[in-house]
């Protein structure tokens, strides 16, 4: 990626200002940012929505014909 430093500045600013969460693996880590109410809903068999933003650093990531 040509602008890695600029990208990391943007990412760090978002985390610092709490605009985004730090990156985590939803598959392996679960969702550490569930609210108490969402966690209780999950434990009770509910399925709270988890809106996710995937950060893509690879050049051409969204240009792939499979996407």
C-alpha positions in Angstrom: 0.0 0.0 0.0 1.4 3.4 -1.0 0.0 5.4 2.0 0.5 3.1 5.0 1.5 5.9 7.3 -1.5 8.0 6.3 -3.8 5.0 6.7 -2.5 4.2 10.2 -2.9 7.8 11.2 -6.5 7.7 10.1 -7.1 4.4 11.9 -5.4 5.5 15.1 -7.4 8.8 15.1 -10.6 6.8 14.8 -9.7 4.5 17.7 -8.5 7.4 19.9 -11.7 9.4 19.3 -13.8 6.3 19.7 -15.2 6.5 16.2 -14.1 2.8 15.6 -13.1 0.0 17.9 -9.6 -1.5 17.8 -9.4 -4.3 15.3 -10.4 -7.8 16.5 -11.3 -11.2 15.1 -15.0 -11.8 15.4 -14.5 -15.4 14.5 -11.9 -16.2 17.2 -12.4 -13.5 19.8 -16.1 -13.1 19.8 -17.4 -9.5 20.2 -15.6 -7.9 23.2 -17.7 -4.8 22.6 -21.1 -6.3 23.3 -23.1 -4.2 25.7 -24.4 -5.8 28.9 -27.9 -5.9 27.4 -26.6 -7.5 24.1 -24.5 -10.0 26.1 -27.6 -11.0 28.2 -29.7 -11.3 25.0 -27.0 -13.6 23.6 -27.0 -15.7 26.7 -30.8 -16.0 26.6 -30.6 -17.4 23.0 -31.1 -14.1 21.2 -29.1 -13.0 18.2 -28.1 -9.3 18.6 -27.0 -7.7 15.4 -23.3 -7.0 15.0 -22.5 -4.3 12.4 -19.0 -4.8 11.2 -16.7 -2.7 9.1 -13.9 -4.6 7.4 -10.7 -2.6 6.9 -9.0 -3.5 3.7 -5.4 -2.5 3.3 -4.5 -4.5 0.2 -4.3 -2.6 -3.0 -7.1 -3.5 -5.4 -9.1 -5.4 -2.6 -12.4 -4.2 -3.8 -11.5 -4.5 -7.5 -11.4 -8.3 -7.4 -13.9 -9.8 -9.8 -15.1 -12.2 -7.1 -16.5 -9.2 -5.0 
